[in-house]
Amino acid sequence: MLSHFLLMVLYALLVSLFFSLLWRRGRREQIKLFLQIFLGMVGGGLLVAWLMYPFPSGPPAPIP
Amino acid sequence: MTESGSTSVPSPVVRSQGNAAVAVLSAWLVPGLGHIYLKRRLRGLAFFVLVIVSMLVGCSLEGNLYRVVPGQPLTILATLGSMGMGFPYFLLRYALHYQGNIMGAGYEYGTAFLLTAGLMNLLLVLDAWDIVRGKKE
């Protein structure tokens, strides 16, 4: 459950389902918007992760 | 401008489908209940499931259920956002005495899920408001 990728996919799934139901009425339009948001979030996340890959992660953040 | 005026522009409001106060209050209190009240039963049920699942995932990850912290003004906004989930927020906070675990591995993720649950429900309140005013189907 603590896999970063799985949590990101779950989050994208919930959010894209929510907005496709909220903003669209027809089934086709809902599926289209769902795919746009879901793939945008997951793909965007992977893209940002890939862009950050060369940079050093640095020391862990201090716990307040 | 009157509705019966011959030169007036027709109002975008189609018709009122219920009591606005009841729709908005029920939409805030229980996720999806506003839509169910407005006869959008299936959609209301789907919204209920989505918000509750988001909240449960956030709790299982031991995320932070925001409360106002003195000296940290941004926590006011975060608390208002979290309180957007309505009754579940108060159930978690005061009945179940839920507290996130900052040492938990999923703390940050859980916080995002909990905050998202509240923000999603706030959007549902606005959606119920639009429906009851006739601006949306």
N, CA and C atoms of all chains as a GROMACS GRO file, in nm:
protein
  603
    1MET      N    1   0.083  -0.122   0.000
    1MET     CA    2   0.000   0.000   0.000
    1MET      C    3   0.086   0.126   0.000
    2LEU      N    4   0.211   0.113   0.046
    2LEU     CA    5   0.294   0.231   0.057
    2LEU      C    6   0.383   0.254  -0.065
    3SER      N    7   0.349   0.187  -0.174
    3SER     CA    8   0.423   0.212  -0.297
    3SER      C    9   0.387   0.352  -0.349
    4HIS      N   10   0.488   0.432  -0.375
    4HIS     CA   11   0.465   0.568  -0.425
    4HIS      C   12   0.382   0.565  -0.553
    5PHE      N   13   0.419   0.474  -0.642
    5PHE     CA   14   0.351   0.468  -0.771
    5PHE      C   15   0.205   0.428  -0.755
    6LEU      N   16   0.179   0.326  -0.673
    6LEU     CA   17   0.041   0.280  -0.655
    6LEU      C   18  -0.045   0.388  -0.590
    7LEU      N   19   0.013   0.460  -0.495
    7LEU     CA   20  -0.063   0.568  -0.431
    7LEU      C   21  -0.092   0.680  -0.530
    8MET      N   22   0.004   0.707  -0.616
    8MET     CA   23  -0.017   0.810  -0.718
    8MET      C   24  -0.128   0.767  -0.814
    9VAL      N   25  -0.126   0.640  -0.853
    9VAL     CA   26  -0.229   0.590  -0.945
    9VAL      C   27  -0.366   0.593  -0.877
   10LEU      N   28  -0.371   0.553  -0.750
   10LEU     CA   29  -0.498   0.554  -0.677
   10LEU      C   30  -0.553   0.696  -0.665
   11TYR      N   31  -0.465   0.789  -0.634
   11TYR     CA   32  -0.506   0.930  -0.622
   11TYR      C   33  -0.559   0.981  -0.756
   12ALA      N   34  -0.484   0.952  -0.862
   12ALA     CA   35  -0.526   0.996  -0.996
   12ALA      C   36  -0.660   0.933  -1.034
   13LEU      N   37  -0.678   0.807  -0.996
   13LEU     CA   38  -0.803   0.736  -1.026
   13LEU      C   39  -0.921   0.804  -0.957
   14LEU      N   40  -0.907   0.831  -0.828
   14LEU     CA   41  -1.016   0.894  -0.752
   14LEU      C   42  -1.049   1.032  -0.807
   15VAL      N   43  -0.946   1.112  -0.831
   15VAL     CA   44  -0.968   1.250  -0.876
   15VAL      C   45  -1.028   1.252  -1.017
   16SER      N   46  -0.976   1.168  -1.106
   16SER     CA   47  -1.027   1.171  -1.243
   16SER      C   48  -1.170   1.117  -1.250
   17LEU      N   49  -1.201   1.016  -1.168
   17LEU     CA   50  -1.339   0.968  -1.163
   17LEU      C   51  -1.432   1.078  -1.112
   18PHE      N   52  -1.388   1.146  -1.008
   18PHE     CA   53  -1.469   1.252  -0.948
   18PHE      C   54  -1.500   1.362  -1.050
   19PHE      N   55  -1.396   1.410  -1.117
   19PHE     CA   56  -1.419   1.522  -1.209
   19PHE      C   57  -1.493   1.480  -1.335
   20SER      N   58  -1.473   1.357  -1.379
   20SER     CA   59  -1.548   1.315  -1.498
   20SER      C   60  -1.697   1.302  -1.466
   21LEU      N   61  -1.730   1.261  -1.343
   21LEU     CA   62  -1.872   1.255  -1.304
   21LEU      C   63  -1.929   1.394  -1.277
   22LEU      N   64  -1.844   1.483  -1.229
   22LEU     CA   65  -1.891   1.617  -1.192
   22LEU      C   66  -1.911   1.707  -1.314
   23TRP      N   67  -1.823   1.695  -1.410
   23TRP     CA   68  -1.821   1.792  -1.520
   23TRP      C   69  -1.886   1.742  -1.648
   24ARG      N   70  -1.909   1.614  -1.663
   24ARG     CA   71  -1.965   1.562  -1.787
   24ARG      C   72  -2.090   1.478  -1.758
   25ARG      N   73  -2.182   1.475  -1.853
   25ARG     CA   74  -2.305   1.400  -1.835
   25ARG      C   75  -2.311   1.273  -1.920
   26GLY      N   76  -2.276   1.284  -2.045
   26GLY     CA   77  -2.282   1.166  -2.133
   26GLY      C   78  -2.172   1.067  -2.100
   27ARG      N   79  -2.202   0.939  -2.124
   27ARG     CA   80  -2.105   0.834  -2.091
   27ARG      C   81  -1.975   0.849  -2.168
   28ARG      N   82  -1.989   0.879  -2.299
   28ARG     CA   83  -1.868   0.894  -2.383
   28ARG      C   84  -1.782   1.010  -2.336
   29GLU      N   85  -1.849   1.122  -2.305
   29GLU     CA   86  -1.774   1.240  -2.260
   29GLU      C   87  -1.708   1.214  -2.125
   30GLN      N   88  -1.778   1.138  -2.040
   30GLN     CA   89  -1.720   1.106  -1.910
   30GLN      C   90  -1.595   1.021  -1.924
   31ILE      N   91  -1.603   0.921  -2.011
   31ILE     CA   92  -1.487   0.833  -2.031
   31ILE      C   93  -1.370   0.911  -2.091
   32LYS      N   94  -1.403   1.000  -2.185
   32LYS     CA   95  -1.299   1.080  -2.250
   32LYS      C   96  -1.228   1.169  -2.148
   33LEU      N   97  -1.306   1.238  -2.066
   33LEU     CA   98  -1.245   1.327  -1.967
   33LEU      C   99  -1.169   1.247  -1.861
   34PHE      N  100  -1.226   1.132  -1.823
   34PHE     CA  101  -1.157   1.047  -1.725
   34PHE      C  102  -1.019   1.009  -1.776
   35LEU      N  103  -1.012   0.965  -1.900
   35LEU     CA  104  -0.883   0.924  -1.956
   35LEU      C  105  -0.786   1.041  -1.967
   36GLN      N  106  -0.840   1.156  -2.005
   36GLN     CA  107  -0.753   1.275  -2.016
   36GLN      C  108  -0.691   1.311  -1.881
   37ILE      N  109  -0.776   1.316  -1.778
   37ILE     CA  110  -0.724   1.356  -1.646
   37ILE      C  111  -0.634   1.248  -1.589
   38PHE      N  112  -0.678   1.122  -1.598
   38PHE     CA  113  -0.602   1.013  -1.538
   38PHE      C  114  -0.465   0.998  -1.604
   39LEU      N  115  -0.465   0.994  -1.735
   39LEU     CA  116  -0.337   0.978  -1.805
   39LEU      C  117  -0.250   1.102  -1.789
   40GLY      N  118  -0.316   1.219  -1.783
   40GLY     CA  119  -0.240   1.343  -1.761
   40GLY      C  120  -0.171   1.343  -1.626
   41MET      N  121  -0.243   1.298  -1.523
   41MET     CA  122  -0.184   1.298  -1.389
   41MET      C  123  -0.073   1.194  -1.375
   42VAL      N  124  -0.102   1.073  -1.421
   42VAL     CA  125  -0.002   0.966  -1.407
   42VAL      C  126   0.118   0.994  -1.498
   43GLY      N  127   0.088   1.029  -1.623
   43GLY     CA  128   0.197   1.059  -1.716
   43GLY      C  129   0.277   1.181  -1.673
   44GLY      N  130   0.207   1.284  -1.627
   44GLY     CA  131   0.275   1.404  -1.578
   44GLY      C  132   0.363   1.374  -1.458
   45GLY      N  133   0.312   1.290  -1.368
   45GLY     CA  134   0.391   1.251  -1.250
   45GLY      C  135   0.518   1.177  -1.289
   46LEU      N  136   0.502   1.084  -1.384
   46LEU     CA  137   0.620   1.008  -1.430
   46LEU      C  138   0.719   1.099  -1.502
   47LEU      N  139   0.666   1.194  -1.578
   47LEU     CA  140   0.753   1.287  -1.651
   47LEU      C  141   0.833   1.374  -1.553
   48VAL      N  142   0.765   1.425  -1.453
   48VAL     CA  143   0.835   1.509  -1.354
   48VAL      C  144   0.938   1.425  -1.278
   49ALA      N  145   0.901   1.301  -1.245
   49ALA     CA  146   0.996   1.212  -1.175
   49ALA      C  147   1.119   1.187  -1.262
   50TRP      N  148   1.095   1.166  -1.392
   50TRP     CA  149   1.206   1.141  -1.484
   50TRP      C  150   1.296   1.264  -1.496
   51LEU      N  151   1.233   1.383  -1.500
   51LEU     CA  152   1.312   1.506  -1.510
   51LEU      C  153   1.394   1.530  -1.383
   52MET      N  154   1.342   1.485  -1.269
   52MET     CA  155   1.413   1.507  -1.143
   52MET      C  156   1.520   1.402  -1.117
   53TYR      N  157   1.520   1.297  -1.197
   53TYR     CA  158   1.608   1.184  -1.170
   53TYR      C  159   1.756   1.221  -1.160
   54PRO      N  160   1.808   1.311  -1.247
   54PRO     CA  161   1.952   1.341  -1.239
   54PRO      C  162   1.991   1.419  -1.113
   55PHE      N  163   1.894   1.484  -1.050
   55PHE     CA  164   1.928   1.569  -0.937
   55PHE      C  165   1.944   1.487  -0.809
   56PRO      N  166   2.041   1.526  -0.726
   56PRO     CA  167   2.059   1.453  -0.599
   56PRO      C  168   1.940   1.477  -0.507
   57SER      N  169   1.906   1.374  -0.428
   57SER     CA  170   1.788   1.384  -0.342
   57SER      C  171   1.817   1.468  -0.217
   58GLY      N  172   1.941   1.479  -0.177
   58GLY     CA  173   1.975   1.559  -0.060
   58GLY      C  174   1.945   1.486   0.070
   59PRO      N  175   1.977   1.551   0.181
   59PRO     CA  176   1.953   1.486   0.310
   59PRO      C  177   1.804   1.481   0.341
   60PRO      N  178   1.760   1.386   0.424
   60PRO     CA  179   1.618   1.380   0.460
   60PRO      C  180   1.575   1.504   0.537
   61ALA      N  181   1.448   1.541   0.519
   61ALA     CA  182   1.396   1.660   0.587
   61ALA      C  183   1.389   1.635   0.737
   62PRO      N  184   1.420   1.737   0.817
   62PRO     CA  185   1.412   1.718   0.962
   62PRO      C  186   1.268   1.702   1.007
   63ILE      N  187   1.248   1.619   1.106
   63ILE     CA  188   1.113   1.598   1.161
   63ILE      C  189   1.086   1.707   1.264
   64PRO      N  190   0.979   1.785   1.245
   64PRO     CA  191   0.953   1.895   1.338
   64PRO      C  192   0.913   1.845   1.479
   65MET      N  193  -3.523   4.455  -1.326
   65MET     CA  194  -3.571   4.374  -1.440
   65MET      C  195  -3.669   4.269  -1.386
   66THR      N  196  -3.783   4.265  -1.445
   66THR     CA  197  -3.883   4.166  -1.403
   66THR      C  198  -3.888   4.052  -1.502
   67GLU      N  199  -3.931   3.936  -1.453
   67GLU     CA  200  -3.937   3.820  -1.541
   67GLU      C  201  -4.045   3.835  -1.646
   68SER      N  202  -4.150   3.916  -1.613
   68SER     CA  203  -4.260   3.931  -1.708
   68SER      C  204  -4.238   4.045  -1.805
   69GLY      N  205  -4.130   4.119  -1.788
   69GLY     CA  206  -4.103   4.232  -1.877
   69GLY      C  207  -4.079   4.186  -2.019
   70SER      N  208  -4.136   4.259  -2.115
   70SER     CA  209  -4.126   4.214  -2.254
   70SER      C  210  -3.986   4.233  -2.309
   71THR      N  211  -3.909   4.329  -2.256
   71THR     CA  212  -3.777   4.356  -2.310
   71THR      C  213  -3.666   4.288  -2.228
   72SER      N  214  -3.702   4.218  -2.123
   72SER     CA  215  -3.599   4.160  -2.037
   72SER      C  216  -3.538   4.037  -2.101
   73VAL      N  217  -3.412   4.014  -2.070
   73VAL     CA  218  -3.341   3.896  -2.119
   73VAL      C  219  -3.385   3.777  -2.034
   74PRO      N  220  -3.416   3.664  -2.098
   74PRO     CA  221  -3.459   3.548  -2.019
   74PRO      C  222  -3.352   3.506  -1.921
   75SER      N  223  -3.397   3.472  -1.801
   75SER     CA  224  -3.303   3.431  -1.698
   75SER      C  225  -3.250   3.292  -1.728
   76PRO      N  226  -3.120   3.267  -1.700
   76PRO     CA  227  -3.067   3.133  -1.722
   76PRO      C  228  -3.122   3.032  -1.623
   77VAL      N  229  -3.184   3.080  -1.515
   77VAL     CA  230  -3.239   2.988  -1.417
   77VAL      C  231  -3.360   2.918  -1.475
   78VAL      N  232  -3.354   2.789  -1.484
   78VAL     CA  233  -3.464   2.712  -1.544
   78VAL      C  234  -3.576   2.693  -1.442
   79ARG      N  235  -3.544   2.627  -1.336
   79ARG     CA  236  -3.643   2.606  -1.230
   79ARG      C  237  -3.572   2.558  -1.106
   80SER      N  238  -3.635   2.582  -0.996
   80SER     CA  239  -3.580   2.535  -0.870
   80SER      C  240  -3.628   2.393  -0.846
   81GLN      N  241  -3.535   2.304  -0.809
   81GLN     CA  242  -3.572   2.163  -0.795
   81GLN      C  243  -3.582   2.120  -0.650
   82GLY      N  244  -3.573   2.212  -0.561
   82GLY     CA  245  -3.579   2.178  -0.420
   82GLY      C  246  -3.537   2.298  -0.339
   83ASN      N  247  -3.536   2.278  -0.211
   83ASN     CA  248  -3.495   2.386  -0.123
   83ASN      C  249  -3.344   2.402  -0.127
   84ALA      N  250  -3.298   2.524  -0.157
   84ALA     CA  251  -3.154   2.546  -0.175
   84ALA      C  252  -3.079   2.522  -0.045
   85ALA      N  253  -3.134   2.567   0.065
   85ALA     CA  254  -3.065   2.551   0.194
   85ALA      C  255  -3.051   2.404   0.230
   86VAL      N  256  -3.159   2.328   0.208
   86VAL     CA  257  -3.154   2.184   0.240
   86VAL      C  258  -3.053   2.114   0.150
   87ALA      N  259  -3.054   2.150   0.022
   87ALA     CA  260  -2.963   2.085  -0.073
   87ALA      C  261  -2.818   2.113  -0.036
   88VAL      N  262  -2.787   2.239  -0.008
   88VAL     CA  263  -2.649   2.276   0.022
   88VAL      C  264  -2.604   2.218   0.156
   89LEU      N  265  -2.692   2.227   0.256
   89LEU     CA  266  -2.654   2.176   0.389
   89LEU      C  267  -2.637   2.024   0.387
   90SER      N  268  -2.728   1.954   0.320
   90SER     CA  269  -2.715   1.808   0.314
   90SER      C  270  -2.595   1.768   0.230
   91ALA      N  271  -2.566   1.847   0.125
   91ALA     CA  272  -2.448   1.816   0.042
   91ALA      C  273  -2.320   1.831   0.124
   92TRP      N  274  -2.319   1.929   0.213
   92TRP     CA  275  -2.199   1.947   0.295
   92TRP      C  276  -2.189   1.841   0.405
   93LEU      N  277  -2.303   1.814   0.469
   93LEU     CA  278  -2.300   1.722   0.584
   93LEU      C  279  -2.257   1.581   0.545
   94VAL      N  280  -2.322   1.529   0.442
   94VAL     CA  281  -2.291   1.392   0.397
   94VAL      C  282  -2.257   1.399   0.248
   95PRO      N  283  -2.137   1.358   0.210
   95PRO     CA  284  -2.099   1.362   0.068
   95PRO      C  285  -2.200   1.290  -0.021
   96GLY      N  286  -2.248   1.361  -0.122
   96GLY     CA  287  -2.342   1.301  -0.217
   96GLY      C  288  -2.488   1.315  -0.179
   97LEU      N  289  -2.516   1.348  -0.055
   97LEU     CA  290  -2.655   1.355  -0.009
   97LEU      C  291  -2.731   1.468  -0.079
   98GLY      N  292  -2.662   1.577  -0.108
   98GLY     CA  293  -2.726   1.687  -0.180
   98GLY      C  294  -2.775   1.643  -0.317
   99HIS      N  295  -2.696   1.562  -0.386
   99HIS     CA  296  -2.736   1.513  -0.517
   99HIS      C  297  -2.850   1.413  -0.504
  100ILE      N  298  -2.844   1.332  -0.400
  100ILE     CA  299  -2.954   1.236  -0.378
  100ILE      C  300  -3.084   1.312  -0.350
  101TYR      N  301  -3.074   1.417  -0.270
  101TYR     CA  302  -3.191   1.501  -0.242
  101TYR      C  303  -3.247   1.563  -0.370
  102LEU      N  304  -3.157   1.595  -0.462
  102LEU     CA  305  -3.199   1.657  -0.589
  102LEU      C  306  -3.229   1.553  -0.696
  103LYS      N  307  -3.253   1.430  -0.653
  103LYS     CA  308  -3.295   1.320  -0.742
  103LYS      C  309  -3.185   1.273  -0.838
  104ARG      N  310  -3.060   1.299  -0.802
  104ARG     CA  311  -2.949   1.243  -0.879
  104ARG      C  312  -2.890   1.130  -0.795
  105ARG      N  313  -2.966   1.024  -0.780
  105ARG     CA  314  -2.931   0.921  -0.682
  105ARG      C  315  -2.801   0.849  -0.715
  106LEU      N  316  -2.790   0.807  -0.839
  106LEU     CA  317  -2.672   0.729  -0.879
  106LEU      C  318  -2.544   0.813  -0.866
  107ARG      N  319  -2.555   0.937  -0.913
  107ARG     CA  320  -2.439   1.026  -0.906
  107ARG      C  321  -2.404   1.056  -0.760
  108GLY      N  322  -2.507   1.080  -0.681
  108GLY     CA  323  -2.484   1.106  -0.538
  108GLY      C  324  -2.416   0.990  -0.470
  109LEU      N  325  -2.459   0.870  -0.505
  109LEU     CA  326  -2.398   0.751  -0.445
  109LEU      C  327  -2.252   0.737  -0.488
  110ALA      N  328  -2.227   0.765  -0.616
  110ALA     CA  329  -2.089   0.757  -0.666
  110ALA      C  330  -2.001   0.860  -0.596
  111PHE      N  331  -2.052   0.980  -0.577
  111PHE     CA  332  -1.975   1.084  -0.508
  111PHE      C  333  -1.950   1.045  -0.362
  112PHE      N  334  -2.049   0.986  -0.300
  112PHE     CA  335  -2.033   0.941  -0.161
  112PHE      C  336  -1.918   0.841  -0.153
  113VAL      N  337  -1.920   0.743  -0.242
  113VAL     CA  338  -1.816   0.640  -0.241
  113VAL      C  339  -1.678   0.702  -0.264
  114LEU      N  340  -1.669   0.793  -0.362
  114LEU     CA  341  -1.538   0.852  -0.394
  114LEU      C  342  -1.482   0.933  -0.277
  115VAL      N  343  -1.566   1.014  -0.215
  115VAL     CA  344  -1.517   1.097  -0.103
  115VAL      C  345  -1.482   1.009   0.017
  116ILE      N  346  -1.566   0.911   0.046
  116ILE     CA  347  -1.540   0.826   0.163
  116ILE      C  348  -1.415   0.739   0.140
  117VAL      N  349  -1.399   0.688   0.020
  117VAL     CA  350  -1.279   0.608  -0.009
  117VAL      C  351  -1.154   0.694   0.007
  118SER      N  352  -1.160   0.817  -0.043
  118SER     CA  353  -1.046   0.907  -0.028
  118SER      C  354  -1.016   0.932   0.120
  119MET      N  355  -1.121   0.951   0.198
  119MET     CA  356  -1.103   0.974   0.342
  119MET      C  357  -1.045   0.850   0.411
  120LEU      N  358  -1.097   0.733   0.376
  120LEU     CA  359  -1.050   0.610   0.440
  120LEU      C  360  -0.904   0.579   0.405
  121VAL      N  361  -0.870   0.603   0.279
  121VAL     CA  362  -0.730   0.583   0.239
  121VAL      C  363  -0.640   0.678   0.317
  122GLY      N  364  -0.684   0.803   0.329
  122GLY     CA  365  -0.607   0.902   0.406
  122GLY      C  366  -0.589   0.859   0.550
  123CYS      N  367  -0.695   0.805   0.609
  123CYS     CA  368  -0.686   0.758   0.749
  123CYS      C  369  -0.595   0.637   0.761
  124SER      N  370  -0.607   0.546   0.664
  124SER     CA  371  -0.524   0.425   0.672
  124SER      C  372  -0.376   0.458   0.658
  125LEU      N  373  -0.347   0.569   0.590
  125LEU     CA  374  -0.208   0.612   0.575
  125LEU      C  375  -0.163   0.701   0.690
  126GLU      N  376  -0.254   0.724   0.784
  126GLU     CA  377  -0.225   0.804   0.904
  126GLU      C  378  -0.190   0.949   0.868
  127GLY      N  379  -0.265   1.002   0.771
  127GLY     CA  380  -0.243   1.141   0.730
  127GLY      C  381  -0.294   1.239   0.834
  128ASN      N  382  -0.260   1.366   0.811
  128ASN     CA  383  -0.299   1.471   0.904
  128ASN      C  384  -0.440   1.521   0.874
  129LEU      N  385  -0.526   1.518   0.974
  129LEU     CA  386  -0.657   1.581   0.961
  129LEU      C  387  -0.640   1.720   1.022
  130TYR      N  388  -0.632   1.818   0.932
  130TYR     CA  389  -0.588   1.951   0.975
  130TYR      C  390  -0.674   2.010   1.086
  131ARG      N  391  -0.609   2.080   1.174
  131ARG     CA  392  -0.675   2.168   1.270
  131ARG      C  393  -0.591   2.296   1.276
  132VAL      N  394  -0.653   2.402   1.325
  132VAL     CA  395  -0.585   2.531   1.326
  132VAL      C  396  -0.471   2.528   1.427
  133VAL      N  397  -0.353   2.566   1.380
  133VAL     CA  398  -0.235   2.574   1.467
  133VAL      C  399  -0.200   2.721   1.485
  134PRO      N  400  -0.196   2.770   1.609
  134PRO     CA  401  -0.162   2.911   1.632
  134PRO      C  402  -0.026   2.945   1.572
  135GLY      N  403  -0.021   3.061   1.504
  135GLY     CA  404   0.104   3.103   1.443
  135GLY      C  405   0.126   3.047   1.304
  136GLN      N  406   0.036   2.961   1.258
  136GLN     CA  407   0.048   2.905   1.123
  136GLN      C  408  -0.082   2.933   1.047
  137PRO      N  409  -0.093   3.052   0.988
  137PRO     CA  410  -0.220   3.092   0.926
  137PRO      C  411  -0.266   3.002   0.813
  138LEU      N  412  -0.173   2.936   0.744
  138LEU     CA  413  -0.215   2.848   0.635
  138LEU      C  414  -0.295   2.728   0.684
  139THR      N  415  -0.277   2.694   0.813
  139THR     CA  416  -0.356   2.581   0.866
  139THR      C  417  -0.504   2.617   0.877
  140ILE      N  418  -0.535   2.747   0.878
  140ILE     CA  419  -0.677   2.787   0.878
  140ILE      C  420  -0.742   2.744   0.747
  141LEU      N  421  -0.672   2.773   0.636
  141LEU     CA  422  -0.724   2.732   0.505
  141LEU      C  423  -0.733   2.580   0.494
  142ALA      N  424  -0.627   2.514   0.540
  142ALA     CA  425  -0.625   2.368   0.530
  142ALA      C  426  -0.736   2.306   0.616
  143THR      N  427  -0.760   2.367   0.732
  143THR     CA  428  -0.866   2.315   0.819
  143THR      C  429  -1.002   2.336   0.755
  144LEU      N  430  -1.023   2.454   0.696
  144LEU     CA  431  -1.150   2.478   0.628
  144LEU      C  432  -1.169   2.379   0.512
  145GLY      N  433  -1.061   2.353   0.441
  145GLY     CA  434  -1.068   2.256   0.332
  145GLY      C  435  -1.102   2.117   0.382
  146SER      N  436  -1.039   2.076   0.490
  146SER     CA  437  -1.067   1.943   0.546
  146SER      C  438  -1.208   1.936   0.602
  147MET      N  439  -1.254   2.045   0.664
  147MET     CA  440  -1.389   2.046   0.719
  147MET      C  441  -1.494   2.040   0.609
  148GLY      N  442  -1.451   2.062   0.486
  148GLY     CA  443  -1.542   2.052   0.373
  148GLY      C  444  -1.605   1.914   0.361
  149MET      N  445  -1.541   1.813   0.417
  149MET     CA  446  -1.601   1.679   0.407
  149MET      C  447  -1.722   1.662   0.498
  150GLY      N  448  -1.750   1.764   0.579
  150GLY     CA  449  -1.874   1.764   0.658
  150GLY      C  450  -1.871   1.675   0.780
  151PHE      N  451  -1.978   1.600   0.798
  151PHE     CA  452  -1.994   1.517   0.918
  151PHE      C  453  -1.876   1.422   0.940
  152PRO      N  454  -1.823   1.358   0.836
  152PRO     CA  455  -1.708   1.268   0.859
  152PRO      C  456  -1.590   1.336   0.928
  153TYR      N  457  -1.568   1.465   0.899
  153TYR     CA  458  -1.458   1.536   0.964
  153TYR      C  459  -1.479   1.538   1.116
  154PHE      N  460  -1.599   1.575   1.155
  154PHE     CA  461  -1.626   1.587   1.299
  154PHE      C  462  -1.632   1.449   1.366
  155LEU      N  463  -1.677   1.350   1.288
  155LEU     CA  464  -1.677   1.213   1.340
  155LEU      C  465  -1.534   1.168   1.369
  156LEU      N  466  -1.447   1.193   1.273
  156LEU     CA  467  -1.307   1.154   1.292
  156LEU      C  468  -1.243   1.232   1.406
  157ARG      N  469  -1.267   1.362   1.406
  157ARG     CA  470  -1.198   1.448   1.501
  157ARG      C  471  -1.248   1.430   1.645
  158TYR      N  472  -1.377   1.429   1.661
  158TYR     CA  473  -1.430   1.436   1.798
  158TYR      C  474  -1.485   1.303   1.850
  159ALA      N  475  -1.536   1.217   1.764
  159ALA     CA  476  -1.590   1.089   1.812
  159ALA      C  477  -1.483   0.980   1.812
  160LEU      N  478  -1.406   0.975   1.704
  160LEU     CA  479  -1.304   0.869   1.694
  160LEU      C  480  -1.167   0.916   1.742
  161HIS      N  481  -1.156   1.045   1.773
  161HIS     CA  482  -1.030   1.104   1.821
  161HIS      C  483  -0.915   1.068   1.729
  162TYR      N  484  -0.944   1.078   1.598
  162TYR     CA  485  -0.840   1.045   1.500
  162TYR      C  486  -0.727   1.146   1.506
  163GLN      N  487  -0.606   1.094   1.504
  163GLN     CA  488  -0.489   1.180   1.494
  163GLN      C  489  -0.394   1.116   1.394
  164GLY      N  490  -0.343   1.198   1.305
  164GLY     CA  491  -0.245   1.143   1.212
  164GLY      C  492  -0.116   1.109   1.283
  165ASN      N  493  -0.033   1.038   1.214
  165ASN     CA  494   0.096   0.999   1.271
  165ASN      C  495   0.207   1.056   1.185
  166ILE      N  496   0.268   1.162   1.236
  166ILE     CA  497   0.371   1.231   1.156
  166ILE      C  498   0.491   1.141   1.129
  167MET      N  499   0.509   1.039   1.210
  167MET     CA  500   0.619   0.946   1.190
  167MET      C  501   0.582   0.835   1.090
  168GLY      N  502   0.454   0.829   1.055
  168GLY     CA  503   0.408   0.724   0.964
  168GLY      C  504   0.466   0.743   0.825
  169ALA      N  505   0.492   0.631   0.759
  169ALA     CA  506   0.554   0.639   0.626
  169ALA      C  507   0.460   0.703   0.524
  170GLY      N  508   0.330   0.691   0.546
  170GLY     CA  509   0.235   0.745   0.449
  170GLY      C  510   0.174   0.877   0.490
  171TYR      N  511   0.235   0.943   0.585
  171TYR     CA  512   0.177   1.066   0.642
  171TYR      C  513   0.144   1.171   0.536
  172GLU      N  514   0.240   1.202   0.452
  172GLU     CA  515   0.218   1.308   0.352
  172GLU      C  516   0.111   1.268   0.251
  173TYR      N  517   0.117   1.142   0.207
  173TYR     CA  518   0.016   1.094   0.113
  173TYR      C  519  -0.121   1.096   0.178
  174GLY      N  520  -0.128   1.049   0.301
  174GLY     CA  521  -0.255   1.044   0.372
  174GLY      C  522  -0.315   1.182   0.389
  175THR      N  523  -0.229   1.279   0.417
  175THR     CA  524  -0.276   1.417   0.431
  175THR      C  525  -0.337   1.466   0.300
  176ALA      N  526  -0.271   1.432   0.190
  176ALA     CA  527  -0.323   1.474   0.059
  176ALA      C  528  -0.460   1.411   0.033
  177PHE      N  529  -0.476   1.283   0.068
  177PHE     CA  530  -0.604   1.216   0.046
  177PHE      C  531  -0.713   1.277   0.135
  178LEU      N  532  -0.681   1.306   0.260
  178LEU     CA  533  -0.780   1.363   0.351
  178LEU      C  534  -0.822   1.503   0.307
  179LEU      N  535  -0.724   1.583   0.268
  179LEU     CA  536  -0.756   1.718   0.223
  179LEU      C  537  -0.836   1.714   0.094
  180THR      N  538  -0.802   1.622   0.007
  180THR     CA  539  -0.874   1.609  -0.119
  180THR      C  540  -1.019   1.569  -0.096
  181ALA      N  541  -1.042   1.482   0.002
  181ALA     CA  542  -1.180   1.443   0.034
  181ALA      C  543  -1.263   1.566   0.072
  182GLY      N  544  -1.206   1.654   0.154
  182GLY     CA  545  -1.277   1.775   0.193
  182GLY      C  546  -1.301   1.869   0.076
  183LEU      N  547  -1.199   1.886  -0.007
  183LEU     CA  548  -1.213   1.977  -0.120
  183LEU      C  549  -1.311   1.923  -0.224
  184MET      N  550  -1.310   1.791  -0.243
  184MET     CA  551  -1.406   1.733  -0.338
  184MET      C  552  -1.548   1.759  -0.290
  185ASN      N  553  -1.570   1.744  -0.158
  185ASN     CA  554  -1.706   1.765  -0.109
  185ASN      C  555  -1.748   1.911  -0.119
  186LEU      N  556  -1.653   2.003  -0.104
  186LEU     CA  557  -1.687   2.144  -0.122
  186LEU      C  558  -1.732   2.170  -0.266
  187LEU      N  559  -1.668   2.104  -0.361
  187LEU     CA  560  -1.711   2.118  -0.500
  187LEU      C  561  -1.851   2.059  -0.520
  188LEU      N  562  -1.880   1.952  -0.445
  188LEU     CA  563  -2.014   1.892  -0.455
  188LEU      C  564  -2.120   1.988  -0.400
  189VAL      N  565  -2.084   2.062  -0.296
  189VAL     CA  566  -2.177   2.161  -0.241
  189VAL      C  567  -2.208   2.266  -0.348
  190LEU      N  568  -2.104   2.314  -0.414
  190LEU     CA  569  -2.124   2.413  -0.520
  190LEU      C  570  -2.206   2.355  -0.636
  191ASP      N  571  -2.182   2.228  -0.667
  191ASP     CA  572  -2.256   2.163  -0.774
  191ASP      C  573  -2.404   2.151  -0.738
  192ALA      N  574  -2.430   2.114  -0.612
  192ALA     CA  575  -2.570   2.104  -0.566
  192ALA      C  576  -2.636   2.242  -0.573
  193TRP      N  577  -2.562   2.345  -0.539
  193TRP     CA  578  -2.613   2.482  -0.547
  193TRP      C  579  -2.649   2.516  -0.692
  194ASP      N  580  -2.561   2.483  -0.785
  194ASP     CA  581  -2.589   2.510  -0.926
  194ASP      C  582  -2.712   2.434  -0.974
  195ILE      N  583  -2.725   2.310  -0.930
  195ILE     CA  584  -2.840   2.230  -0.974
  195ILE      C  585  -2.970   2.288  -0.921
  196VAL      N  586  -2.968   2.325  -0.794
  196VAL     CA  587  -3.092   2.374  -0.733
  196VAL      C  588  -3.131   2.510  -0.789
  197ARG      N  589  -3.033   2.585  -0.840
  197ARG     CA  590  -3.063   2.714  -0.904
  197ARG      C  591  -3.098   2.697  -1.051
  198GLY      N  592  -3.090   2.574  -1.099
  198GLY     CA  593  -3.128   2.549  -1.238
  198GLY      C  594  -3.020   2.583  -1.338
  199LYS      N  595  -2.898   2.603  -1.293
  199LYS     CA  596  -2.790   2.639  -1.384
  199LYS      C  597  -2.716   2.517  -1.436
  200LYS      N  598  -2.752   2.402  -1.385
  200LYS     CA  599  -2.683   2.280  -1.425
  200LYS      C  600  -2.783   2.166  -1.414
  201GLU      N  601  -2.765   2.067  -1.498
  201GLU     CA  602  -2.856   1.951  -1.493
  201GLU      C  603  -2.823   1.862  -1.376
   0.00000   0.00000   0.00000
